[in-house]
Amino acid sequence: MFALAPSALAAGYRLEAHESVGSTNALALERAREGEQNKLWVVATQQTGGRGRRGRPWATPPGNLAATLMITEARDAATAATLGFVAGLALGDALAAVVPTAKVNLGVDGGHAGRDRFELKWPNDVLADGAKLAGILLESSMIEGDRLALAIGIGVNVVSHPEDVPYPATSLLRLGAKTDAGELFLALSDAWVDNMRLWNGGRGLAAIRERWLKRAAGLGGAVSVRVDGRVVRGIFETIDEACRFVIREDDGSRLRIAAGDVHFGAVASARA
């Protein structure tokens, strides 16, 4: 069902595919500790013990996509963390390639002409019509030789989405898209190569940031962020050079946030 794009094969990427695993991230890091080399994709048709951000469960029933890329070339944790933005762009490119006519409204507030159908929510989600379509989770481990192994997990609701979650969620099938996990992964492995080349070991982060901002959900609108036990409200102004979330508070001050839960628009006051 799963295969790498010719561009990924030519760039030295490899594939390990499974019917069912507990967690593709956990398996990818296990492979790194066992001595597997850089550029390994671990993909499964079902994931029974997947995790989202902050340890939240992420279910992957059959038909959805659970994929993890294991790399060992990032030099430090701070630089490696920016690969989440590379992953968001690659997934956005893949979705645009395989779902050219999906019935997707634009923007978190129900439709804005000229915006991408699939938007990127800081730090690592992909939205469609304001609902969560995909999540990205980065996990790391130190391996032999004091090297950093990074697992970049990508979960996409292809044919189904969770109903018992405290946020809107959707799937490609619900949006009217006729594609499957294998087709989407093929496009993702291709799009990853181009975006990874642009990132260029972190040297191309400015270009990644510029591309990401063009697809950013909620940019310029009201936002609230729960961080360090408190709620910060204001305007989502940008992401800075380190890809931190920049919020302009009511008094005009700017706060840069490295991690936090983001809510947009009218939900900002109610949910955060």
C-alpha positions as CSV (number, residue, x, y, z in Angstrom):
1,M,0.0,0.0,0.0
2,F,2.8,2.4,0.8
3,A,5.7,3.4,-1.4
4,L,8.3,6.2,-1.6
5,A,8.2,8.7,-4.4
6,P,11.1,8.4,-7.0
7,S,12.5,11.7,-5.7
8,A,12.7,10.3,-2.1
9,L,14.4,7.1,-3.3
10,A,16.9,9.1,-5.2
11,A,17.6,11.2,-2.1
12,G,18.4,8.1,-0.1
13,Y,15.2,7.8,1.9
14,R,14.1,4.3,3.0
15,L,10.7,2.8,4.0
16,E,9.6,0.4,6.7
17,A,5.8,-0.3,6.4
18,H,3.6,-2.2,8.8
19,E,0.0,-3.3,9.1
20,S,-0.3,-2.2,12.7
21,V,2.1,-0.7,15.3
22,G,1.8,0.8,18.7
23,S,3.4,4.1,17.7
24,T,5.4,4.9,14.6
25,N,7.4,7.5,16.5
26,A,8.4,5.0,19.2
27,L,9.3,2.4,16.6
28,A,11.4,5.0,14.6
29,L,13.4,5.9,17.7
30,E,13.9,2.3,18.5
31,R,15.3,1.7,15.1
32,A,17.7,4.7,15.6
33,R,18.9,3.2,18.9
34,E,19.4,-0.1,17.0
35,G,21.7,1.6,14.6
36,E,19.4,2.3,11.6
37,Q,20.7,5.1,9.5
38,N,19.3,8.5,8.7
39,K,16.2,9.1,6.5
40,L,14.0,6.2,7.5
41,W,10.2,6.5,7.0
42,V,8.1,4.2,9.3
43,V,4.5,3.9,8.2
44,A,1.5,1.9,9.4
45,T,-2.0,1.3,8.3
46,Q,-3.1,1.3,11.9
47,Q,-1.6,2.8,15.1
48,T,-2.9,1.6,18.4
49,G,-0.8,3.6,20.9
50,G,-0.1,6.9,19.1
51,R,0.4,10.1,21.0
52,G,-0.2,13.8,20.3
53,R,1.2,16.9,21.9
54,R,1.5,16.9,25.7
55,G,1.0,13.1,25.8
56,R,-2.6,13.2,24.5
57,P,-3.7,10.1,22.7
58,W,-3.8,10.1,18.9
59,A,-5.8,7.3,17.4
60,T,-5.1,6.0,13.9
61,P,-7.8,3.6,12.8
62,P,-7.3,1.7,9.5
63,G,-7.5,4.0,6.5
64,N,-5.9,7.0,8.2
65,L,-2.2,7.9,7.8
66,A,0.4,7.3,10.5
67,A,3.9,8.1,9.3
68,T,7.1,9.0,11.0
69,L,10.4,10.1,9.5
70,M,13.5,9.3,11.5
71,I,16.5,11.5,10.9
72,T,19.9,11.9,12.6
73,E,21.3,14.9,10.8
74,A,20.0,17.7,13.0
75,R,22.9,19.3,14.9
76,D,21.0,20.5,18.0
77,A,17.6,20.3,19.6
78,A,16.7,23.9,18.8
79,T,17.4,23.5,15.1
80,A,15.7,20.1,15.0
81,A,12.5,21.6,16.5
82,T,12.1,23.8,13.4
83,L,11.6,20.6,11.3
84,G,8.0,20.6,12.6
85,F,7.4,23.6,10.3
86,V,9.1,21.8,7.4
87,A,6.7,18.9,8.1
88,G,3.7,21.2,8.0
89,L,4.7,22.6,4.7
90,A,5.5,19.2,3.2
91,L,2.1,17.9,4.3
92,G,0.4,21.0,2.9
93,D,2.1,20.5,-0.4
94,A,1.1,16.8,-0.5
95,L,-2.5,17.6,0.3
96,A,-2.6,20.2,-2.5
97,A,-1.2,17.6,-4.9
98,V,-3.6,14.8,-4.1
99,V,-6.7,16.8,-3.3
100,P,-6.9,19.4,-6.0
101,T,-10.7,19.6,-6.0
102,A,-11.6,18.8,-2.4
103,K,-14.7,20.6,-1.1
104,V,-12.9,22.6,1.6
105,N,-13.9,26.0,2.8
106,L,-11.1,28.4,3.3
107,G,-10.0,29.9,6.6
108,V,-10.8,29.4,10.2
109,D,-13.8,31.7,10.0
110,G,-15.5,29.9,7.1
111,G,-14.0,31.2,3.9
112,H,-11.5,33.7,2.7
113,A,-10.7,34.1,-0.9
114,G,-7.1,33.6,-1.9
115,R,-6.1,31.6,1.2
116,D,-4.9,28.0,1.0
117,R,-7.5,25.3,1.5
118,F,-5.3,23.7,4.1
119,E,-3.9,26.0,6.7
120,L,-1.1,25.6,9.2
121,K,-1.9,26.1,12.9
122,W,1.1,26.9,15.1
123,P,2.9,25.0,16.1
124,N,2.2,21.7,14.4
125,D,-1.4,21.2,13.2
126,V,-3.0,21.3,9.8
127,L,-6.6,22.7,9.5
128,A,-9.3,22.4,6.9
129,D,-12.4,24.6,7.4
130,G,-11.1,25.5,10.8
131,A,-11.1,21.8,12.0
132,K,-8.1,19.7,12.8
133,L,-7.2,17.4,9.9
134,A,-3.7,16.4,10.8
135,G,-1.2,16.6,13.7
136,I,2.6,16.6,13.8
137,L,4.6,15.4,16.8
138,L,8.4,15.6,17.2
139,E,10.2,13.4,19.6
140,S,13.9,12.9,20.1
141,S,16.4,10.6,21.7
142,M,20.2,10.6,22.1
143,I,21.9,7.7,20.4
144,E,25.4,6.3,20.2
145,G,28.1,8.9,19.4
146,D,26.1,11.7,21.2
147,R,23.9,12.2,18.2
148,L,20.3,13.4,18.2
149,A,17.8,11.0,16.7
150,L,14.6,12.8,15.8
151,A,11.2,11.2,15.0
152,I,8.9,13.5,13.0
153,G,5.4,11.9,13.4
154,I,2.6,12.9,11.0
155,G,-1.0,11.7,11.5
156,V,-3.7,12.5,9.0
157,N,-7.4,11.9,9.3
158,V,-8.0,10.4,5.8
159,V,-11.2,8.4,6.1
160,S,-12.3,9.1,9.7
161,H,-11.8,11.6,12.5
162,P,-12.3,11.5,16.3
163,E,-15.7,12.7,17.7
164,D,-14.8,12.8,21.4
165,V,-12.3,15.6,21.3
166,P,-12.5,19.1,22.8
167,Y,-11.8,20.8,19.4
168,P,-13.4,20.5,15.9
169,A,-11.9,17.7,13.8
170,T,-12.5,16.5,10.3
171,S,-11.2,14.1,7.7
172,L,-10.5,14.2,4.0
173,L,-13.4,11.9,3.3
174,R,-15.8,14.2,5.1
175,L,-14.5,17.0,3.0
176,G,-15.3,15.2,-0.2
177,A,-11.8,14.1,-1.1
178,K,-11.3,10.8,-2.9
179,T,-7.8,9.7,-1.9
180,D,-6.3,7.1,0.4
181,A,-3.4,6.9,2.9
182,G,-1.0,5.3,0.3
183,E,-1.5,8.0,-2.3
184,L,-1.1,10.8,0.4
185,F,2.0,9.2,1.7
186,L,3.5,9.0,-1.8
187,A,3.0,12.7,-2.3
188,L,4.2,13.5,1.2
189,S,7.5,11.6,0.7
190,D,8.0,13.6,-2.5
191,A,7.1,17.0,-1.0
192,W,9.4,16.3,2.0
193,V,12.4,16.2,-0.2
194,D,11.8,19.7,-1.6
195,N,11.1,21.3,1.7
196,M,14.0,19.5,3.4
197,R,16.3,20.8,0.7
198,L,15.0,24.3,1.3
199,W,15.5,24.0,5.1
200,N,19.1,23.0,4.3
201,G,20.2,22.0,7.8
202,G,18.5,25.1,9.3
203,R,20.3,27.5,7.0
204,G,17.1,28.0,5.0
205,L,14.9,28.6,8.0
206,A,14.1,32.1,6.9
207,A,12.6,30.8,3.6
208,I,10.7,28.1,5.5
209,R,9.3,30.7,7.9
210,E,8.2,32.9,4.9
211,R,6.4,30.0,3.3
212,W,4.8,28.9,6.5
213,L,3.4,32.4,7.3
214,K,1.6,32.4,3.9
215,R,-0.4,29.4,5.1
216,A,-0.8,30.4,8.7
217,A,-4.2,30.0,10.2
218,G,-5.5,32.9,12.3
219,L,-2.7,35.3,11.3
220,G,-3.6,38.9,12.2
221,G,-6.7,37.8,14.2
222,A,-7.7,37.5,17.8
223,V,-6.0,34.7,19.6
224,S,-5.4,33.3,23.1
225,V,-2.6,31.0,24.2
226,R,-2.4,29.0,27.4
227,V,1.2,29.0,28.5
228,D,2.8,28.3,31.9
229,G,-0.6,28.1,33.6
230,R,-1.9,31.4,32.4
231,V,-3.9,32.7,29.4
232,V,-2.4,35.3,27.1
233,R,-4.8,37.2,24.8
234,G,-4.1,39.5,21.9
235,I,-3.4,39.4,18.1
236,F,-1.4,36.7,16.3
237,E,1.2,39.0,14.8
238,T,3.8,36.6,13.3
239,I,6.3,33.9,14.1
240,D,9.8,35.1,14.7
241,E,13.1,34.0,13.3
242,A,13.1,31.0,15.7
243,C,9.5,30.1,14.8
244,R,8.2,31.2,18.2
245,F,4.6,32.5,18.3
246,V,4.4,36.3,18.6
247,I,1.3,37.7,20.2
248,R,0.6,41.4,20.5
249,E,-1.2,42.1,23.8
250,D,-3.8,44.8,24.3
251,D,-1.2,47.2,25.8
252,G,0.9,46.9,22.6
253,S,3.6,44.7,24.2
254,R,4.7,41.6,22.3
255,L,5.2,38.2,23.8
256,R,7.2,35.4,22.1
257,I,6.0,31.9,23.0
258,A,7.9,28.7,22.4
259,A,5.1,26.3,23.3
260,G,1.4,26.6,24.2
261,D,-2.1,25.8,23.2
262,V,-3.6,28.2,20.7
263,H,-7.2,29.2,20.2
264,F,-8.5,31.6,17.5
265,G,-11.3,34.2,17.2
266,A,-14.4,33.9,19.3
267,V,-13.2,30.7,20.8
268,A,-10.2,32.5,22.2
269,S,-12.0,33.7,25.3
270,A,-14.2,30.7,25.8
271,R,-11.7,27.9,25.3
272,A,-8.5,29.2,26.7
